């Protein structure tokens, strides 16, 4: 009799867990493991840029690597990106600079590894970062 009760309780436990699990939003589940992380993605580009900078600051290289694979072709296109009076010719150049500032060696290594893999497809790299001086001079 005790075994029947324990069996029923264990079956109900899995039912309850599956019901509760269905109410947890996907962005929360994304933080648990790799499976849920690959299912969820950020659609808004402004949130994506902010999220990418947060990943670099905290040196979360696994998450950064997955976003790098997804968005590298978009980030490497020539579009002027301005950050703190500096002009970067594309977002990848900015990410390299941001990694150096925040000592994010793992993320910087992931960028270098990824670019070595697609070396035949890369374009000319930009060597100069232009700095604008907009300060008042009296």
Rosetta silent file (secondary structure, phi, psi, omega in degrees, C-alpha in Angstrom):
SEQUENCE: XXXXXXXXXXXXXXXXXXXXXXXXXXXXXXXXXXXXXXXXXXXXXXXXXXXXXXXXXXXXXXXXXXXXXXXXXXXXXXXXXXXXXXXXXXXXXXXXXXXXXXXXXXXXXXXXXXXXXXXXXXXXXXXXXXXXXXXXXX
SCORE:     score description
SCORE:     0.000 S_00000001
   1 L     0.000  -41.899  179.176    0.000    0.000    0.000 S_00000001
   2 H   -64.285  -35.651  178.969    2.809    2.426    0.821 S_00000001
   3 H   -66.067  -37.127  177.540    4.448    1.689   -2.532 S_00000001
   4 H   -63.798  -41.486 -179.707    1.230    2.574   -4.380 S_00000001
   5 H   -65.651  -44.160  179.490    1.014    5.895   -2.580 S_00000001
   6 H   -64.241  -37.719  178.601    4.664    6.681   -3.304 S_00000001
   7 H   -65.296  -42.687  178.443    4.188    5.769   -6.964 S_00000001
   8 H   -64.613  -41.164  179.451    1.152    8.030   -7.244 S_00000001
   9 H   -63.989  -42.860 -178.943    2.982   10.891   -5.530 S_00000001
  10 H   -66.383  -35.903  176.398    5.973   10.543   -7.840 S_00000001
  11 H   -66.996  -41.049  178.689    3.712   10.572  -10.918 S_00000001
  12 H   -67.133  -33.629  178.490    1.891   13.637   -9.655 S_00000001
  13 H   -59.107  -48.146 -179.726    5.229   15.302   -8.954 S_00000001
  14 H   -66.248  -33.889  176.221    6.274   15.082  -12.617 S_00000001
  15 H   -65.293  -44.814 -179.399    2.851   16.318  -13.731 S_00000001
  16 H   -64.903  -41.901  179.716    3.055   19.316  -11.415 S_00000001
  17 H   -62.393  -42.304  179.963    6.612   20.103  -12.505 S_00000001
  18 H   -66.332  -35.103  177.595    5.632   20.040  -16.185 S_00000001
  19 H   -68.081  -46.260  179.065    2.679   22.363  -15.525 S_00000001
  20 H   -63.243  -40.301 -178.554    4.816   24.830  -13.558 S_00000001
  21 H   -62.291  -32.663 -179.432    7.562   24.611  -16.192 S_00000001
  22 H   -69.209  -20.961 -179.528    5.148   25.652  -18.937 S_00000001
  23 H   -88.057  -11.171 -179.107    4.502   28.983  -17.138 S_00000001
  24 L   -79.490  125.164 -177.331    8.173   29.996  -16.926 S_00000001
  25 L   -66.847  152.925 -176.718    9.004   32.444  -19.749 S_00000001
  26 H   -61.997  -38.154  176.985   11.655   31.508  -22.297 S_00000001
  27 H   -61.080  -29.166  176.423   14.059   34.390  -21.455 S_00000001
  28 H   -75.087  -43.251  179.489   14.276   33.021  -17.895 S_00000001
  29 H   -65.576  -24.127 -178.791   14.762   29.426  -19.111 S_00000001
  30 L   -60.730  -28.819 -176.758   17.482   30.677  -21.462 S_00000001
  31 L   -81.150   -9.211 -174.817   19.813   31.166  -18.505 S_00000001
  32 L   -79.297  -48.713 -178.491   19.535   27.547  -17.333 S_00000001
  33 L  -155.496  179.112 -174.306   21.352   25.579  -20.021 S_00000001
  34 H   -68.265  -35.015 -177.565   22.531   25.543  -23.634 S_00000001
  35 H   -59.823  -50.343 -178.680   19.385   23.972  -25.077 S_00000001
  36 H   -72.493  -29.300  179.939   17.095   26.785  -23.978 S_00000001
  37 H   -65.774  -39.238 -179.336   19.707   29.421  -24.727 S_00000001
  38 H   -73.949  -21.984  178.621   19.864   28.468  -28.405 S_00000001
  39 H   -73.953  -34.003 -173.963   16.047   28.517  -28.681 S_00000001
  40 L   -99.471  138.957  176.611   15.687   32.132  -27.520 S_00000001
  41 L  -140.689  161.463 -179.126   17.117   35.115  -29.378 S_00000001
  42 L   -96.410  128.670 -176.389   16.903   38.902  -29.137 S_00000001
  43 L   -92.350  -37.497 -176.028   15.064   40.570  -32.006 S_00000001
  44 L   -75.059  122.939 -176.739   15.518   44.283  -31.271 S_00000001
  45 H   -63.048  -35.317  179.487   18.938   45.502  -32.576 S_00000001
  46 H   -65.744  -41.068  176.649   19.372   48.140  -29.849 S_00000001
  47 H   -67.082  -34.514  179.079   18.812   45.547  -27.131 S_00000001
  48 H   -65.033  -43.015  179.064   21.180   43.205  -28.957 S_00000001
  49 H   -64.554  -41.675  177.793   23.988   45.801  -28.942 S_00000001
  50 H   -64.474  -43.392  179.550   23.435   46.506  -25.252 S_00000001
  51 H   -64.143  -39.349  178.646   23.331   42.794  -24.484 S_00000001
  52 H   -63.695  -43.028  177.767   26.542   42.208  -26.459 S_00000001
  53 H   -64.167  -36.498  177.038   28.367   44.907  -24.505 S_00000001
  54 H   -65.253  -40.798  177.861   27.134   43.347  -21.245 S_00000001
  55 H   -61.930  -39.631 -179.678   28.448   39.953  -22.348 S_00000001
  56 H   -69.781  -42.631  179.482   31.851   41.468  -23.097 S_00000001
  57 H   -59.000  -41.246 -177.282   32.030   43.349  -19.798 S_00000001
  58 H   -91.205   -2.634  178.289   31.287   40.157  -17.849 S_00000001
  59 L    58.617   45.363  175.602   33.366   37.961  -20.221 S_00000001
  60 L   -87.188   87.708 -169.129   30.564   35.449  -20.906 S_00000001
  61 H   -75.158  -30.579 -179.969   32.303   33.812  -23.829 S_00000001
  62 H   -65.974  -48.722  179.492   29.855   30.949  -24.545 S_00000001
  63 H   -64.561  -42.047  178.615   26.883   33.245  -25.007 S_00000001
  64 H   -61.232  -39.693 -179.802   29.006   35.758  -26.889 S_00000001
  65 H   -63.437  -40.667  179.480   30.230   33.027  -29.237 S_00000001
  66 H   -66.802  -40.072  177.260   26.678   31.980  -30.147 S_00000001
  67 H   -70.641  -31.757  176.751   25.670   35.586  -30.892 S_00000001
  68 H   -64.550  -43.245  178.722   28.884   36.106  -32.859 S_00000001
  69 H   -63.700  -39.592 -177.944   28.063   33.126  -35.082 S_00000001
  70 H   -71.146  -39.161 -167.675   24.514   34.361  -35.649 S_00000001
  71 H  -114.844   10.270 -175.838   25.286   38.027  -36.332 S_00000001
  72 H   -61.610  -43.008 -177.663   28.842   38.156  -37.713 S_00000001
  73 H   -64.312  -35.552  178.400   27.787   38.828  -41.285 S_00000001
  74 H   -72.373  -41.117 -177.120   25.546   41.689  -40.161 S_00000001
  75 H   -72.437  -26.919 -176.685   28.166   43.154  -37.808 S_00000001
  76 L   -85.124   -6.201  177.173   30.984   43.016  -40.347 S_00000001
  77 L   -67.908  149.251 -176.863   29.156   45.146  -42.925 S_00000001
  78 L   -76.489  100.872  175.521   30.539   48.624  -43.342 S_00000001
  79 L  -140.966  125.853 -174.793   28.300   50.813  -41.258 S_00000001
  80 L   -63.700  129.300  178.915   29.723   53.657  -39.204 S_00000001
  81 E  -123.738  124.659 -175.674   29.446   53.012  -35.465 S_00000001
  82 E  -110.548  130.375  178.764   30.179   55.867  -33.053 S_00000001
  83 E  -143.795  118.437  178.475   31.140   55.289  -29.423 S_00000001
  84 L    48.761   57.592  177.789   32.539   57.993  -27.094 S_00000001
  85 L    62.214   19.757  176.127   33.703   60.319  -29.887 S_00000001
  86 E  -117.479  139.006  178.788   35.356   57.455  -31.779 S_00000001
  87 E  -103.768  125.822  175.765   34.289   56.282  -35.214 S_00000001
  88 E  -114.289  139.478 -174.915   34.449   52.582  -35.996 S_00000001
  89 L   -74.816  -20.894  172.171   33.873   51.373  -39.548 S_00000001
  90 L  -154.866  173.158 -174.602   31.831   48.384  -38.418 S_00000001
  91 H   -72.334  -29.049  178.621   30.549   46.810  -35.223 S_00000001
  92 H   -63.790  -41.425  176.835   33.223   44.092  -35.152 S_00000001
  93 H   -61.309  -39.221  177.358   35.966   46.731  -34.903 S_00000001
  94 H   -65.114  -40.897 -179.199   34.087   48.275  -31.988 S_00000001
  95 H   -63.175  -40.612  177.129   33.768   44.881  -30.275 S_00000001
  96 H   -59.916  -45.147  178.983   37.528   44.326  -30.568 S_00000001
  97 H   -62.959  -43.213 -178.345   38.156   47.746  -29.001 S_00000001
  98 H   -65.333  -36.484  176.989   35.586   47.093  -26.264 S_00000001
  99 H   -64.823  -39.895  178.870   37.213   43.732  -25.447 S_00000001
 100 H   -65.756  -40.612 -178.834   40.606   45.418  -25.033 S_00000001
 101 H   -64.002  -44.210 -174.001   39.182   48.097  -22.714 S_00000001
 102 L   -95.214   12.684  177.588   37.386   45.625  -20.443 S_00000001
 103 L    51.470   44.537  179.797   40.133   42.951  -20.484 S_00000001
 104 L   -95.546   78.738 -173.002   37.768   40.375  -21.921 S_00000001
 105 H   -70.504  -33.530 -179.455   40.381   37.977  -23.244 S_00000001
 106 H   -67.721  -42.810  178.324   38.039   35.016  -23.759 S_00000001
 107 H   -66.386  -38.922  178.561   35.627   37.015  -25.942 S_00000001
 108 H   -65.239  -38.006  176.382   38.530   38.493  -27.875 S_00000001
 109 H   -65.127  -37.391  177.871   39.886   34.993  -28.412 S_00000001
 110 H   -64.518  -38.565  177.390   36.500   33.831  -29.711 S_00000001
 111 H   -63.466  -45.954 -179.160   36.500   36.659  -32.269 S_00000001
 112 H   -64.229  -42.178  178.028   39.990   35.734  -33.443 S_00000001
 113 H   -63.102  -42.584 -178.980   39.144   32.015  -33.663 S_00000001
 114 H   -65.651  -39.172  179.261   35.964   32.727  -35.594 S_00000001
 115 H   -71.526  -28.857  175.238   37.783   34.989  -38.048 S_00000001
 116 H   -67.340  -35.972  179.969   40.487   32.359  -38.605 S_00000001
 117 H   -66.065  -37.284 -177.655   37.787   29.865  -39.572 S_00000001
 118 L  -106.560   32.409 -173.482   36.311   32.196  -42.201 S_00000001
 119 H   -57.309  -35.641 -179.458   39.605   33.725  -43.274 S_00000001
 120 H   -69.271  -20.454 -176.173   38.908   33.281  -46.983 S_00000001
 121 H   -97.939   -3.498 -174.493   35.658   35.242  -46.709 S_00000001
 122 L   -77.963  156.975  177.703   36.955   38.249  -44.787 S_00000001
 123 L   -99.721 -177.953  177.081   37.321   41.724  -46.204 S_00000001
 124 L   -63.648  133.947  178.684   40.030   44.312  -45.755 S_00000001
 125 L   -88.633  149.213 -177.916   40.442   45.274  -42.099 S_00000001
 126 L   -92.563  135.017 -173.619   40.476   48.892  -41.060 S_00000001
 127 L   -99.763  -23.492 -175.067   43.575   50.109  -39.306 S_00000001
 128 L  -110.080  139.712  172.714   42.624   53.562  -38.119 S_00000001
 129 L  -111.196  119.787 -177.343   40.017   54.566  -35.586 S_00000001
 130 E   -83.898  136.729  178.656   39.028   58.164  -36.024 S_00000001
 131 E  -116.633  128.510  177.808   38.538   60.275  -32.903 S_00000001
 132 L   -98.005  140.217  176.265   36.459   63.423  -33.000 S_00000001
 133 L  -110.890  104.204 -176.581   37.173   66.282  -30.663 S_00000001
 134 L  -106.681    5.363 -175.753   33.918   68.147  -30.042 S_00000001
 135 L   -66.583  154.049  178.220   34.889   69.847  -26.779 S_00000001
 136 L   -74.742  144.027  174.320   34.558   73.592  -26.261 S_00000001
 137 L  -129.531  116.181 -179.321   37.691   75.683  -26.403 S_00000001
 138 L  -106.624    0.000    0.000   37.539   79.139  -24.876 S_00000001
